[in-house]
Each structure stands twice: as structure tokens, then as C-alpha cells.
Amino acid sequence: MTDLSELDRGTAPGAADPVKVLLHRHRELCERAVDPLEIAAGLEAHGITDRTAARFRHRDVFSLAEELYARIPRDADTAADASAAPAREGDRRRSVAVLLLPLLPGTLCAAALIALARTHGQTRLYAAAAGVVAVALALRAALRRGPLALPVALASRSATGSWTCWLLVYAVLGEGLLRTAVAGGPDGLPDGTAGGDWPVALAPLLALTLAVAPATWTAGLFLTHARRKLAASRGLEDFAASVRPVLLGAVALFLGALAALVALCAPFLDAGPVSPAVLALGVLLFVARLLTVHGFTHAPRVILMLTAVAQVLAPATVLAARLPGCAALGAPVEALTAASGPSAIPVLTCGAGALTLLVHASRTLARASAHLRPEQAR
């Protein structure tokens, strides 16, 4: 981060050209930028605010970025124009992939569920294993491209995949285990049906995999509109105030799409109406992914971990209450389940986590520097 005390010395009354000092310090950022907006975002990431820009005789960071961009010689423009056609062709191919690839996880999940419904015994076990592997590979492929893809610099630091898997496993098996645990069970392992000793809920899994497509498209809309707001804004505070409604609108749009998918999937799988637990989990994962792809990895990792641990502890305390002298351990969960059903646990845990991350996102994603590509932020 830029040392602001050095900036003060660079803008002292005796400095003939204070902007030249700043240009020298951030020359690499300015040379890589394709427009002044990227320079403005980069400057904010280095701690330069509108107040700091005033010391450089500019009204805001955007005005300062425009001068820095204008001062950088760009001799390679002709060569860039010559390679523009192949680049545009590559962009079109990537756009088609981003549009169609997110449909693959939901399609494969639906195919796997159909295979489960038409098989029995050991064949059903093989079909389930093949379905899990196919959906996992499709999710990996869908999330490696497009607006929900992790930058290479962040892929090794996100580490949210394991906690996401725990949350998905609980969505499928957790409520059934909790219900049977409160009733004194389970008496056997899950058999993949909703009527067994350990009921399995497949509607949430199908809805969430189908929701990968609207999540990807909604994230793309958010990125596009945030970029437009960045171009139209003339100050960091102005941009922050204009991008927050865009973020809330994107989350609301995804929530509506997820609710429609849940309502569509429920009748085919003999499930209930739209489940608040699935909606809360979907929003939690969506906001966590938005934060992660923008470089804010700590909060999503912590919130997903706490949510997963809280959900695992719910049936664990009910089962532990059967030990001598430990009856009080399961009393809170049993009371909550008796009052609102087993779905109350994921609704509370995922809802609290989603709300926490959404408040955090409304602050962090409202920064211009949040919309700077990682390789440009150095």
C-alpha cells in the first residue's frame, strides 16, 4: 500500500509536478490499465482517496486517474488493433461457454436422479456414485469460467470448497437425520429415498445445481452494471452509493430465480413447497462466491465454516443427549425442532450467515478497488 506520508512529501509546496511523482510510483499499474477507471480503482486499492487527490490538485480520484492515463505513452496501440479480430473471436467463444456451461451441473443432476429412480440395490449405489462424480466435475468446470471463476491468485487461498460440501450434504441428509434423531432413530443408513429410516431430500440438491446457471448470469449482470456505475461516477463515495442497490438487486434476482427452481423441482420429487432453508443456503453460497471472486476470501471462509459447524452440532447434540446425564444437551434443538420443524436449523444458520455476508458485501463490493482484476491491483 502506498505510504501516504511519502505522498505528502511529494505534494509539498516545493514540488514542481506532484503528479509525476505519483506516476513514477504507480507506473506499472498505469501501463497495464486499459482505461482510466482501472487506474482509479488501483489507486483506491493503494489507499488514495478523494481527499488525497486534492493534494495533487484534482477534485477526485477519477480526475487524477484520467491525467495519469493520459500521461502514459501507448506506442503499442497499432499492434493491439491488428490482433483485435482474433481476440474478438476468442471473446465470442468464451461468451458461449459462459452461457451454456452453467447449465451442465443441473442437467447432469437431473439425469442422475432419474437413474436413481429407475435402479435398485447395488446398481442404484453405482448410479449414485457416478452421479456424484459427474455433477462434481460439471460444477468444477462451470465455476472455472465466467464471472464466478476464481482468479488464479486466489484459488489457493479461498479454501471454501470443503465447507460448501458440508452444507450441501446437510441439505440432503441433515434434516432427515435430525427428524429421526429426535424421534429416537435412526434405525438404519440412508437408502436414497424420502421414506426410509434416514430420509433423504433430493429436491434441494437439484434446485441448487440448476441454480448455478442463474447465479452465473446474475453475477455477470452485477459485474457489468458495477462497471457502468464506475464509468458514470465522479467520486468514490458516489460510486459506493450507486453500486449498493445494484448488489441488492442482483441478490434479489438470484433469490427469485432460486425460488422458482425450488417450486419447479418439488412436485417431481414429492417434496414440499418452496423451502426457506434452501433459499437461505442458496443466497449464502451466492454472496460468499461473489465476495471470494472479488478477492475477499476471509469472511466467506469463516462464515461458511461457522454455518457448517452449527448445522453438524444440531443432530450431534440430540444424539449426545442419549448419554447418561447429558439430556440437557439436546433440549434447545429439540424444542426448536418441535416448534418449527427440522428446517428451522438451516433457516437460522444459513439465514444469519447470508445476512452477515450481505452486510459485509455491501461495504466491500461498493469499493472501486473491488472491481479491479487481481493482476492489476499489484
Contacts in CASP RR format, 6 or more apart in sequence:
PFRMAT RR
TARGET T0000
AUTHOR 0000-0000-0000
METHOD contacts of the structure
MODEL  1
MTDLSELDRGTAPGAADPVKVLLHRHRELCERAVDPLEIAAGLEAHGITD
RTAARFRHRDVFSLAEELYARIPRDADTAADASAAPAREGDRRRSVAVLL
LPLLPGTLCAAALIALARTHGQTRLYAAAAGVVAVALALRAALRRGPLAL
PVALASRSATGSWTCWLLVYAVLGEGLLRTAVAGGPDGLPDGTAGGDWPV
ALAPLLALTLAVAPATWTAGLFLTHARRKLAASRGLEDFAASVRPVLLGA
VALFLGALAALVALCAPFLDAGPVSPAVLALGVLLFVARLLTVHGFTHAP
RVILMLTAVAQVLAPATVLAARLPGCAALGAPVEALTAASGPSAIPVLTC
GAGALTLLVHASRTLARASAHLRPEQAR
1 46 0 8 1.000
1 47 0 8 1.000
2 25 0 8 1.000
2 26 0 8 1.000
2 46 0 8 1.000
2 47 0 8 1.000
2 48 0 8 1.000
4 47 0 8 1.000
4 52 0 8 1.000
6 25 0 8 1.000
7 22 0 8 1.000
7 48 0 8 1.000
7 52 0 8 1.000
7 55 0 8 1.000
8 55 0 8 1.000
10 18 0 8 1.000
10 21 0 8 1.000
11 18 0 8 1.000
11 21 0 8 1.000
11 55 0 8 1.000
11 56 0 8 1.000
15 21 0 8 1.000
18 55 0 8 1.000
18 56 0 8 1.000
18 57 0 8 1.000
19 56 0 8 1.000
19 57 0 8 1.000
19 64 0 8 1.000
19 67 0 8 1.000
19 68 0 8 1.000
19 71 0 8 1.000
20 71 0 8 1.000
22 56 0 8 1.000
22 64 0 8 1.000
22 68 0 8 1.000
23 30 0 8 1.000
23 68 0 8 1.000
23 71 0 8 1.000
23 72 0 8 1.000
26 39 0 8 1.000
26 42 0 8 1.000
26 43 0 8 1.000
26 46 0 8 1.000
26 68 0 8 1.000
27 72 0 8 1.000
28 378 0 8 1.000
29 38 0 8 1.000
29 39 0 8 1.000
29 42 0 8 1.000
29 43 0 8 1.000
29 376 0 8 1.000
29 378 0 8 1.000
30 39 0 8 1.000
30 68 0 8 1.000
30 69 0 8 1.000
30 71 0 8 1.000
30 72 0 8 1.000
31 72 0 8 1.000
32 38 0 8 1.000
32 375 0 8 1.000
32 376 0 8 1.000
33 39 0 8 1.000
33 69 0 8 1.000
33 72 0 8 1.000
33 376 0 8 1.000
35 69 0 8 1.000
36 62 0 8 1.000
36 65 0 8 1.000
36 66 0 8 1.000
36 68 0 8 1.000
36 69 0 8 1.000
37 62 0 8 1.000
37 65 0 8 1.000
37 227 0 8 1.000
37 230 0 8 1.000
37 231 0 8 1.000
37 368 0 8 1.000
38 372 0 8 1.000
38 373 0 8 1.000
38 376 0 8 1.000
39 65 0 8 1.000
39 68 0 8 1.000
39 69 0 8 1.000
40 61 0 8 1.000
40 62 0 8 1.000
40 64 0 8 1.000
40 65 0 8 1.000
40 230 0 8 1.000
40 368 0 8 1.000
41 230 0 8 1.000
41 368 0 8 1.000
41 369 0 8 1.000
41 370 0 8 1.000
41 371 0 8 1.000
41 372 0 8 1.000
41 376 0 8 1.000
42 368 0 8 1.000
42 369 0 8 1.000
42 372 0 8 1.000
42 376 0 8 1.000
42 377 0 8 1.000
43 61 0 8 1.000
43 64 0 8 1.000
43 65 0 8 1.000
44 61 0 8 1.000
44 236 0 8 1.000
44 367 0 8 1.000
44 368 0 8 1.000
44 369 0 8 1.000
45 369 0 8 1.000
45 372 0 8 1.000
45 377 0 8 1.000
48 61 0 8 1.000
48 64 0 8 1.000
49 61 0 8 1.000
49 236 0 8 1.000
50 59 0 8 1.000
50 60 0 8 1.000
50 61 0 8 1.000
50 235 0 8 1.000
50 236 0 8 1.000
50 237 0 8 1.000
52 61 0 8 1.000
53 59 0 8 1.000
53 60 0 8 1.000
53 61 0 8 1.000
53 63 0 8 1.000
53 64 0 8 1.000
56 64 0 8 1.000
58 64 0 8 1.000
58 67 0 8 1.000
60 234 0 8 1.000
60 235 0 8 1.000
60 236 0 8 1.000
61 235 0 8 1.000
61 236 0 8 1.000
61 368 0 8 1.000
62 233 0 8 1.000
62 234 0 8 1.000
62 235 0 8 1.000
63 234 0 8 1.000
94 145 0 8 1.000
94 146 0 8 1.000
97 145 0 8 1.000
97 146 0 8 1.000
98 145 0 8 1.000
98 146 0 8 1.000
98 147 0 8 1.000
98 216 0 8 1.000
99 217 0 8 1.000
101 141 0 8 1.000
101 142 0 8 1.000
101 145 0 8 1.000
102 142 0 8 1.000
102 212 0 8 1.000
102 213 0 8 1.000
102 215 0 8 1.000
102 216 0 8 1.000
102 217 0 8 1.000
103 213 0 8 1.000
104 138 0 8 1.000
104 141 0 8 1.000
104 142 0 8 1.000
105 135 0 8 1.000
105 138 0 8 1.000
105 139 0 8 1.000
105 142 0 8 1.000
105 209 0 8 1.000
105 210 0 8 1.000
105 212 0 8 1.000
106 135 0 8 1.000
106 138 0 8 1.000
106 206 0 8 1.000
106 209 0 8 1.000
106 210 0 8 1.000
106 212 0 8 1.000
106 213 0 8 1.000
107 138 0 8 1.000
108 131 0 8 1.000
108 134 0 8 1.000
108 135 0 8 1.000
108 138 0 8 1.000
108 209 0 8 1.000
109 131 0 8 1.000
109 135 0 8 1.000
109 205 0 8 1.000
109 206 0 8 1.000
109 209 0 8 1.000
109 210 0 8 1.000
110 206 0 8 1.000
110 210 0 8 1.000
111 131 0 8 1.000
112 127 0 8 1.000
112 128 0 8 1.000
112 130 0 8 1.000
112 131 0 8 1.000
112 132 0 8 1.000
112 134 0 8 1.000
112 135 0 8 1.000
113 202 0 8 1.000
113 206 0 8 1.000
113 269 0 8 1.000
115 127 0 8 1.000
115 130 0 8 1.000
115 131 0 8 1.000
116 124 0 8 1.000
116 127 0 8 1.000
116 128 0 8 1.000
116 192 0 8 1.000
116 202 0 8 1.000
119 126 0 8 1.000
119 127 0 8 1.000
124 192 0 8 1.000
128 192 0 8 1.000
135 209 0 8 1.000
139 209 0 8 1.000
139 212 0 8 1.000
142 148 0 8 1.000
142 212 0 8 1.000
142 216 0 8 1.000
143 149 0 8 1.000
143 150 0 8 1.000
143 212 0 8 1.000
143 289 0 8 1.000
144 150 0 8 1.000
146 216 0 8 1.000
146 220 0 8 1.000
147 216 0 8 1.000
147 219 0 8 1.000
147 220 0 8 1.000
147 222 0 8 1.000
147 223 0 8 1.000
147 293 0 8 1.000
148 215 0 8 1.000
148 216 0 8 1.000
148 219 0 8 1.000
148 289 0 8 1.000
148 293 0 8 1.000
149 293 0 8 1.000
150 158 0 8 1.000
150 292 0 8 1.000
150 293 0 8 1.000
151 293 0 8 1.000
151 295 0 8 1.000
151 373 0 8 1.000
151 374 0 8 1.000
151 375 0 8 1.000
153 374 0 8 1.000
153 375 0 8 1.000
154 292 0 8 1.000
154 293 0 8 1.000
154 295 0 8 1.000
154 297 0 8 1.000
154 374 0 8 1.000
157 297 0 8 1.000
158 292 0 8 1.000
158 297 0 8 1.000
158 300 0 8 1.000
158 301 0 8 1.000
159 297 0 8 1.000
159 301 0 8 1.000
160 288 0 8 1.000
160 292 0 8 1.000
160 297 0 8 1.000
160 300 0 8 1.000
160 301 0 8 1.000
160 304 0 8 1.000
163 301 0 8 1.000
163 304 0 8 1.000
163 305 0 8 1.000
163 307 0 8 1.000
163 308 0 8 1.000
164 285 0 8 1.000
164 304 0 8 1.000
166 308 0 8 1.000
166 311 0 8 1.000
166 312 0 8 1.000
167 281 0 8 1.000
167 284 0 8 1.000
167 285 0 8 1.000
167 304 0 8 1.000
167 307 0 8 1.000
167 308 0 8 1.000
167 311 0 8 1.000
167 350 0 8 1.000
168 205 0 8 1.000
168 208 0 8 1.000
170 308 0 8 1.000
170 311 0 8 1.000
170 312 0 8 1.000
170 346 0 8 1.000
171 201 0 8 1.000
171 204 0 8 1.000
171 205 0 8 1.000
171 208 0 8 1.000
171 277 0 8 1.000
171 278 0 8 1.000
171 281 0 8 1.000
171 346 0 8 1.000
172 200 0 8 1.000
172 201 0 8 1.000
172 202 0 8 1.000
172 204 0 8 1.000
172 205 0 8 1.000
173 190 0 8 1.000
173 198 0 8 1.000
173 200 0 8 1.000
173 201 0 8 1.000
174 311 0 8 1.000
174 315 0 8 1.000
174 342 0 8 1.000
175 199 0 8 1.000
175 201 0 8 1.000
175 277 0 8 1.000
175 342 0 8 1.000
175 343 0 8 1.000
175 345 0 8 1.000
175 346 0 8 1.000
176 198 0 8 1.000
176 199 0 8 1.000
176 200 0 8 1.000
176 201 0 8 1.000
176 342 0 8 1.000
177 186 0 8 1.000
177 198 0 8 1.000
177 315 0 8 1.000
178 314 0 8 1.000
178 315 0 8 1.000
178 318 0 8 1.000
178 333 0 8 1.000
178 337 0 8 1.000
178 342 0 8 1.000
178 345 0 8 1.000
179 199 0 8 1.000
179 337 0 8 1.000
179 341 0 8 1.000
179 342 0 8 1.000
180 186 0 8 1.000
180 187 0 8 1.000
180 197 0 8 1.000
180 198 0 8 1.000
180 199 0 8 1.000
181 315 0 8 1.000
181 318 0 8 1.000
181 319 0 8 1.000
182 318 0 8 1.000
182 333 0 8 1.000
182 334 0 8 1.000
182 337 0 8 1.000
182 338 0 8 1.000
182 342 0 8 1.000
185 197 0 8 1.000
186 197 0 8 1.000
186 198 0 8 1.000
187 197 0 8 1.000
188 197 0 8 1.000
188 198 0 8 1.000
189 197 0 8 1.000
189 198 0 8 1.000
190 196 0 8 1.000
190 197 0 8 1.000
190 198 0 8 1.000
190 199 0 8 1.000
190 200 0 8 1.000
191 197 0 8 1.000
191 198 0 8 1.000
191 200 0 8 1.000
192 200 0 8 1.000
192 202 0 8 1.000
193 199 0 8 1.000
193 200 0 8 1.000
194 200 0 8 1.000
194 201 0 8 1.000
194 202 0 8 1.000
194 269 0 8 1.000
194 270 0 8 1.000
194 271 0 8 1.000
201 271 0 8 1.000
202 269 0 8 1.000
202 271 0 8 1.000
203 262 0 8 1.000
203 265 0 8 1.000
203 266 0 8 1.000
203 269 0 8 1.000
203 271 0 8 1.000
203 272 0 8 1.000
203 275 0 8 1.000
203 278 0 8 1.000
204 262 0 8 1.000
204 275 0 8 1.000
204 277 0 8 1.000
204 278 0 8 1.000
204 281 0 8 1.000
206 265 0 8 1.000
206 269 0 8 1.000
207 258 0 8 1.000
207 261 0 8 1.000
207 262 0 8 1.000
207 264 0 8 1.000
207 265 0 8 1.000
207 278 0 8 1.000
208 258 0 8 1.000
208 278 0 8 1.000
208 281 0 8 1.000
208 282 0 8 1.000
208 285 0 8 1.000
210 261 0 8 1.000
210 265 0 8 1.000
211 254 0 8 1.000
211 257 0 8 1.000
211 258 0 8 1.000
211 261 0 8 1.000
211 282 0 8 1.000
214 253 0 8 1.000
214 254 0 8 1.000
214 257 0 8 1.000
214 258 0 8 1.000
214 261 0 8 1.000
215 254 0 8 1.000
215 286 0 8 1.000
215 289 0 8 1.000
218 250 0 8 1.000
218 253 0 8 1.000
218 254 0 8 1.000
218 257 0 8 1.000
218 286 0 8 1.000
219 250 0 8 1.000
219 286 0 8 1.000
219 289 0 8 1.000
219 290 0 8 1.000
219 293 0 8 1.000
221 250 0 8 1.000
221 253 0 8 1.000
222 246 0 8 1.000
222 247 0 8 1.000
222 250 0 8 1.000
222 290 0 8 1.000
223 371 0 8 1.000
225 243 0 8 1.000
225 246 0 8 1.000
226 243 0 8 1.000
226 246 0 8 1.000
226 247 0 8 1.000
226 365 0 8 1.000
226 371 0 8 1.000
227 371 0 8 1.000
229 239 0 8 1.000
229 242 0 8 1.000
229 243 0 8 1.000
229 246 0 8 1.000
230 239 0 8 1.000
230 243 0 8 1.000
230 368 0 8 1.000
230 371 0 8 1.000
232 242 0 8 1.000
233 239 0 8 1.000
233 242 0 8 1.000
233 368 0 8 1.000
236 367 0 8 1.000
236 368 0 8 1.000
239 366 0 8 1.000
239 368 0 8 1.000
240 366 0 8 1.000
240 367 0 8 1.000
241 366 0 8 1.000
243 365 0 8 1.000
243 366 0 8 1.000
244 362 0 8 1.000
244 366 0 8 1.000
247 361 0 8 1.000
247 362 0 8 1.000
247 365 0 8 1.000
247 366 0 8 1.000
248 358 0 8 1.000
248 362 0 8 1.000
251 283 0 8 1.000
251 286 0 8 1.000
251 287 0 8 1.000
251 358 0 8 1.000
254 283 0 8 1.000
254 286 0 8 1.000
255 279 0 8 1.000
255 283 0 8 1.000
258 278 0 8 1.000
258 279 0 8 1.000
258 282 0 8 1.000
258 283 0 8 1.000
259 274 0 8 1.000
259 279 0 8 1.000
262 274 0 8 1.000
262 275 0 8 1.000
262 278 0 8 1.000
262 279 0 8 1.000
263 273 0 8 1.000
263 274 0 8 1.000
265 271 0 8 1.000
266 272 0 8 1.000
266 273 0 8 1.000
266 274 0 8 1.000
266 275 0 8 1.000
275 343 0 8 1.000
276 343 0 8 1.000
276 347 0 8 1.000
277 343 0 8 1.000
277 346 0 8 1.000
277 347 0 8 1.000
277 350 0 8 1.000
280 346 0 8 1.000
280 347 0 8 1.000
280 350 0 8 1.000
280 351 0 8 1.000
280 354 0 8 1.000
281 346 0 8 1.000
281 350 0 8 1.000
282 350 0 8 1.000
282 354 0 8 1.000
283 350 0 8 1.000
283 351 0 8 1.000
283 354 0 8 1.000
283 358 0 8 1.000
284 303 0 8 1.000
284 304 0 8 1.000
284 307 0 8 1.000
284 350 0 8 1.000
284 351 0 8 1.000
284 353 0 8 1.000
284 354 0 8 1.000
284 357 0 8 1.000
287 300 0 8 1.000
287 354 0 8 1.000
287 357 0 8 1.000
287 358 0 8 1.000
287 361 0 8 1.000
288 300 0 8 1.000
288 303 0 8 1.000
288 304 0 8 1.000
288 357 0 8 1.000
289 300 0 8 1.000
290 361 0 8 1.000
290 365 0 8 1.000
291 297 0 8 1.000
291 299 0 8 1.000
291 300 0 8 1.000
291 357 0 8 1.000
291 360 0 8 1.000
291 361 0 8 1.000
291 364 0 8 1.000
291 365 0 8 1.000
292 300 0 8 1.000
294 364 0 8 1.000
294 365 0 8 1.000
294 370 0 8 1.000
294 371 0 8 1.000
295 370 0 8 1.000
295 374 0 8 1.000
296 360 0 8 1.000
296 361 0 8 1.000
296 364 0 8 1.000
296 365 0 8 1.000
296 370 0 8 1.000
299 356 0 8 1.000
299 357 0 8 1.000
299 360 0 8 1.000
300 357 0 8 1.000
303 353 0 8 1.000
303 356 0 8 1.000
303 357 0 8 1.000
306 353 0 8 1.000
307 349 0 8 1.000
307 350 0 8 1.000
307 352 0 8 1.000
307 353 0 8 1.000
310 345 0 8 1.000
310 349 0 8 1.000
311 345 0 8 1.000
311 346 0 8 1.000
311 349 0 8 1.000
314 333 0 8 1.000
314 345 0 8 1.000
315 333 0 8 1.000
317 329 0 8 1.000
317 330 0 8 1.000
317 332 0 8 1.000
317 333 0 8 1.000
318 329 0 8 1.000
318 330 0 8 1.000
318 333 0 8 1.000
318 334 0 8 1.000
320 326 0 8 1.000
320 329 0 8 1.000
320 330 0 8 1.000
321 327 0 8 1.000
321 328 0 8 1.000
321 329 0 8 1.000
321 330 0 8 1.000
321 331 0 8 1.000
321 334 0 8 1.000
333 345 0 8 1.000
336 344 0 8 1.000
336 345 0 8 1.000
336 348 0 8 1.000
337 344 0 8 1.000
337 345 0 8 1.000
340 347 0 8 1.000
364 370 0 8 1.000
369 377 0 8 1.000
END
